[in-house]
Amino acid sequence: MHAPTPSPSAPAAAVARSRQIAVASLLALIALGLVWELWLAPVRPGGSWLALKVLPLTLPLAGLLKNRMYTYRWLSLMVWLYAAEGAVRASSDRGLSAWLAGLELLLCIVLFAACTHHIRSRLKAAGKEAIAADAARRAAEGGFPADPVPPSSS
């Protein structure tokens, strides 16, 4: 028996799902940063300028929505700055602020995982397309049909 082959839309579905998770976790990270520093547990009563830390997170949003591979790559590196802040504040702050820092760290890990899964899925799909295109080109050059089994020499 042959193992079921994944449908051609399986890589596209994985890419779409990882994109949705990346966008959702980035939006959640932005919202968390604003709510945390302005209302829930600001450093100073009444809100703090630390809320501006979310501004760099707004830059990759357009690239994620436009499905730009380069954005996923640099965002997967930039998110570790926020993960470091979450880890430090989770261990040094007390009360609600420590819980919010833990949530920030969790969202950073989810965002990183979604970005890396998205990158890997797209590169894997591109690799399969390149192999198929190369096989078709070789078949056309050799004058035989594009089949994974080469013609026998007998």
MODELLER restraints for C-alpha pairs under 7 A, 6 or more apart:
rsr = mdl.restraints
at = mdl.atoms
rsr.add(forms.Gaussian(group=physical.xy_distance, feature=features.Distance(at['CA:11:A'], at['CA:121:A']), mean=6.40, stdev=0.5))
rsr.add(forms.Gaussian(group=physical.xy_distance, feature=features.Distance(at['CA:11:A'], at['CA:125:A']), mean=6.35, stdev=0.5))
rsr.add(forms.Gaussian(group=physical.xy_distance, feature=features.Distance(at['CA:14:A'], at['CA:121:A']), mean=6.80, stdev=0.5))
rsr.add(forms.Gaussian(group=physical.xy_distance, feature=features.Distance(at['CA:15:A'], at['CA:118:A']), mean=5.33, stdev=0.5))
rsr.add(forms.Gaussian(group=physical.xy_distance, feature=features.Distance(at['CA:15:A'], at['CA:121:A']), mean=6.02, stdev=0.5))
rsr.add(forms.Gaussian(group=physical.xy_distance, feature=features.Distance(at['CA:15:A'], at['CA:122:A']), mean=6.55, stdev=0.5))
rsr.add(forms.Gaussian(group=physical.xy_distance, feature=features.Distance(at['CA:18:A'], at['CA:114:A']), mean=5.07, stdev=0.5))
rsr.add(forms.Gaussian(group=physical.xy_distance, feature=features.Distance(at['CA:18:A'], at['CA:117:A']), mean=6.47, stdev=0.5))
rsr.add(forms.Gaussian(group=physical.xy_distance, feature=features.Distance(at['CA:18:A'], at['CA:118:A']), mean=5.33, stdev=0.5))
rsr.add(forms.Gaussian(group=physical.xy_distance, feature=features.Distance(at['CA:19:A'], at['CA:118:A']), mean=6.52, stdev=0.5))
rsr.add(forms.Gaussian(group=physical.xy_distance, feature=features.Distance(at['CA:21:A'], at['CA:114:A']), mean=6.08, stdev=0.5))
rsr.add(forms.Gaussian(group=physical.xy_distance, feature=features.Distance(at['CA:22:A'], at['CA:111:A']), mean=5.19, stdev=0.5))
rsr.add(forms.Gaussian(group=physical.xy_distance, feature=features.Distance(at['CA:22:A'], at['CA:114:A']), mean=5.19, stdev=0.5))
rsr.add(forms.Gaussian(group=physical.xy_distance, feature=features.Distance(at['CA:22:A'], at['CA:115:A']), mean=6.16, stdev=0.5))
rsr.add(forms.Gaussian(group=physical.xy_distance, feature=features.Distance(at['CA:23:A'], at['CA:64:A']), mean=6.62, stdev=0.5))
rsr.add(forms.Gaussian(group=physical.xy_distance, feature=features.Distance(at['CA:25:A'], at['CA:107:A']), mean=5.93, stdev=0.5))
rsr.add(forms.Gaussian(group=physical.xy_distance, feature=features.Distance(at['CA:25:A'], at['CA:110:A']), mean=6.78, stdev=0.5))
rsr.add(forms.Gaussian(group=physical.xy_distance, feature=features.Distance(at['CA:25:A'], at['CA:111:A']), mean=5.59, stdev=0.5))
rsr.add(forms.Gaussian(group=physical.xy_distance, feature=features.Distance(at['CA:26:A'], at['CA:111:A']), mean=6.59, stdev=0.5))
rsr.add(forms.Gaussian(group=physical.xy_distance, feature=features.Distance(at['CA:29:A'], at['CA:104:A']), mean=6.55, stdev=0.5))
rsr.add(forms.Gaussian(group=physical.xy_distance, feature=features.Distance(at['CA:29:A'], at['CA:107:A']), mean=6.37, stdev=0.5))
rsr.add(forms.Gaussian(group=physical.xy_distance, feature=features.Distance(at['CA:30:A'], at['CA:54:A']), mean=5.56, stdev=0.5))
rsr.add(forms.Gaussian(group=physical.xy_distance, feature=features.Distance(at['CA:30:A'], at['CA:57:A']), mean=6.54, stdev=0.5))
rsr.add(forms.Gaussian(group=physical.xy_distance, feature=features.Distance(at['CA:33:A'], at['CA:51:A']), mean=6.24, stdev=0.5))
rsr.add(forms.Gaussian(group=physical.xy_distance, feature=features.Distance(at['CA:33:A'], at['CA:54:A']), mean=6.05, stdev=0.5))
rsr.add(forms.Gaussian(group=physical.xy_distance, feature=features.Distance(at['CA:34:A'], at['CA:51:A']), mean=5.39, stdev=0.5))
rsr.add(forms.Gaussian(group=physical.xy_distance, feature=features.Distance(at['CA:36:A'], at['CA:42:A']), mean=6.17, stdev=0.5))
rsr.add(forms.Gaussian(group=physical.xy_distance, feature=features.Distance(at['CA:37:A'], at['CA:43:A']), mean=6.87, stdev=0.5))
rsr.add(forms.Gaussian(group=physical.xy_distance, feature=features.Distance(at['CA:37:A'], at['CA:47:A']), mean=5.82, stdev=0.5))
rsr.add(forms.Gaussian(group=physical.xy_distance, feature=features.Distance(at['CA:37:A'], at['CA:48:A']), mean=5.99, stdev=0.5))
rsr.add(forms.Gaussian(group=physical.xy_distance, feature=features.Distance(at['CA:37:A'], at['CA:50:A']), mean=6.28, stdev=0.5))
rsr.add(forms.Gaussian(group=physical.xy_distance, feature=features.Distance(at['CA:37:A'], at['CA:51:A']), mean=5.08, stdev=0.5))
rsr.add(forms.Gaussian(group=physical.xy_distance, feature=features.Distance(at['CA:38:A'], at['CA:46:A']), mean=6.85, stdev=0.5))
rsr.add(forms.Gaussian(group=physical.xy_distance, feature=features.Distance(at['CA:38:A'], at['CA:47:A']), mean=4.11, stdev=0.5))
rsr.add(forms.Gaussian(group=physical.xy_distance, feature=features.Distance(at['CA:38:A'], at['CA:48:A']), mean=6.23, stdev=0.5))
rsr.add(forms.Gaussian(group=physical.xy_distance, feature=features.Distance(at['CA:38:A'], at['CA:51:A']), mean=6.51, stdev=0.5))
rsr.add(forms.Gaussian(group=physical.xy_distance, feature=features.Distance(at['CA:39:A'], at['CA:47:A']), mean=6.23, stdev=0.5))
rsr.add(forms.Gaussian(group=physical.xy_distance, feature=features.Distance(at['CA:41:A'], at['CA:96:A']), mean=6.62, stdev=0.5))
rsr.add(forms.Gaussian(group=physical.xy_distance, feature=features.Distance(at['CA:41:A'], at['CA:97:A']), mean=5.56, stdev=0.5))
rsr.add(forms.Gaussian(group=physical.xy_distance, feature=features.Distance(at['CA:42:A'], at['CA:48:A']), mean=5.96, stdev=0.5))
rsr.add(forms.Gaussian(group=physical.xy_distance, feature=features.Distance(at['CA:60:A'], at['CA:71:A']), mean=6.11, stdev=0.5))
rsr.add(forms.Gaussian(group=physical.xy_distance, feature=features.Distance(at['CA:60:A'], at['CA:75:A']), mean=6.84, stdev=0.5))
rsr.add(forms.Gaussian(group=physical.xy_distance, feature=features.Distance(at['CA:63:A'], at['CA:71:A']), mean=5.49, stdev=0.5))
rsr.add(forms.Gaussian(group=physical.xy_distance, feature=features.Distance(at['CA:64:A'], at['CA:71:A']), mean=6.47, stdev=0.5))
rsr.add(forms.Gaussian(group=physical.xy_distance, feature=features.Distance(at['CA:64:A'], at['CA:72:A']), mean=6.79, stdev=0.5))
rsr.add(forms.Gaussian(group=physical.xy_distance, feature=features.Distance(at['CA:69:A'], at['CA:119:A']), mean=6.79, stdev=0.5))
rsr.add(forms.Gaussian(group=physical.xy_distance, feature=features.Distance(at['CA:72:A'], at['CA:115:A']), mean=5.41, stdev=0.5))
rsr.add(forms.Gaussian(group=physical.xy_distance, feature=features.Distance(at['CA:72:A'], at['CA:119:A']), mean=6.93, stdev=0.5))
rsr.add(forms.Gaussian(group=physical.xy_distance, feature=features.Distance(at['CA:76:A'], at['CA:112:A']), mean=5.11, stdev=0.5))
rsr.add(forms.Gaussian(group=physical.xy_distance, feature=features.Distance(at['CA:76:A'], at['CA:115:A']), mean=5.92, stdev=0.5))
rsr.add(forms.Gaussian(group=physical.xy_distance, feature=features.Distance(at['CA:76:A'], at['CA:116:A']), mean=6.91, stdev=0.5))
rsr.add(forms.Gaussian(group=physical.xy_distance, feature=features.Distance(at['CA:79:A'], at['CA:108:A']), mean=5.98, stdev=0.5))
rsr.add(forms.Gaussian(group=physical.xy_distance, feature=features.Distance(at['CA:79:A'], at['CA:112:A']), mean=6.85, stdev=0.5))
rsr.add(forms.Gaussian(group=physical.xy_distance, feature=features.Distance(at['CA:82:A'], at['CA:108:A']), mean=6.88, stdev=0.5))
rsr.add(forms.Gaussian(group=physical.xy_distance, feature=features.Distance(at['CA:83:A'], at['CA:104:A']), mean=6.90, stdev=0.5))
rsr.add(forms.Gaussian(group=physical.xy_distance, feature=features.Distance(at['CA:83:A'], at['CA:105:A']), mean=4.86, stdev=0.5))
rsr.add(forms.Gaussian(group=physical.xy_distance, feature=features.Distance(at['CA:83:A'], at['CA:108:A']), mean=5.58, stdev=0.5))
rsr.add(forms.Gaussian(group=physical.xy_distance, feature=features.Distance(at['CA:86:A'], at['CA:101:A']), mean=4.43, stdev=0.5))
rsr.add(forms.Gaussian(group=physical.xy_distance, feature=features.Distance(at['CA:86:A'], at['CA:102:A']), mean=6.04, stdev=0.5))
rsr.add(forms.Gaussian(group=physical.xy_distance, feature=features.Distance(at['CA:86:A'], at['CA:104:A']), mean=5.52, stdev=0.5))
rsr.add(forms.Gaussian(group=physical.xy_distance, feature=features.Distance(at['CA:86:A'], at['CA:105:A']), mean=4.92, stdev=0.5))
rsr.add(forms.Gaussian(group=physical.xy_distance, feature=features.Distance(at['CA:87:A'], at['CA:101:A']), mean=6.81, stdev=0.5))
rsr.add(forms.Gaussian(group=physical.xy_distance, feature=features.Distance(at['CA:87:A'], at['CA:102:A']), mean=6.92, stdev=0.5))
rsr.add(forms.Gaussian(group=physical.xy_distance, feature=features.Distance(at['CA:87:A'], at['CA:105:A']), mean=6.31, stdev=0.5))
rsr.add(forms.Gaussian(group=physical.xy_distance, feature=features.Distance(at['CA:89:A'], at['CA:98:A']), mean=6.14, stdev=0.5))
rsr.add(forms.Gaussian(group=physical.xy_distance, feature=features.Distance(at['CA:89:A'], at['CA:101:A']), mean=5.72, stdev=0.5))
rsr.add(forms.Gaussian(group=physical.xy_distance, feature=features.Distance(at['CA:90:A'], at['CA:98:A']), mean=4.28, stdev=0.5))
rsr.add(forms.Gaussian(group=physical.xy_distance, feature=features.Distance(at['CA:90:A'], at['CA:99:A']), mean=6.67, stdev=0.5))
rsr.add(forms.Gaussian(group=physical.xy_distance, feature=features.Distance(at['CA:90:A'], at['CA:101:A']), mean=4.87, stdev=0.5))
rsr.add(forms.Gaussian(group=physical.xy_distance, feature=features.Distance(at['CA:90:A'], at['CA:102:A']), mean=5.49, stdev=0.5))
rsr.add(forms.Gaussian(group=physical.xy_distance, feature=features.Distance(at['CA:91:A'], at['CA:98:A']), mean=6.94, stdev=0.5))
rsr.add(forms.Gaussian(group=physical.xy_distance, feature=features.Distance(at['CA:135:A'], at['CA:146:A']), mean=6.55, stdev=0.5))
rsr.add(forms.Gaussian(group=physical.xy_distance, feature=features.Distance(at['CA:136:A'], at['CA:146:A']), mean=5.15, stdev=0.5))
rsr.add(forms.Gaussian(group=physical.xy_distance, feature=features.Distance(at['CA:139:A'], at['CA:145:A']), mean=5.81, stdev=0.5))
rsr.add(forms.Gaussian(group=physical.xy_distance, feature=features.Distance(at['CA:139:A'], at['CA:146:A']), mean=5.07, stdev=0.5))
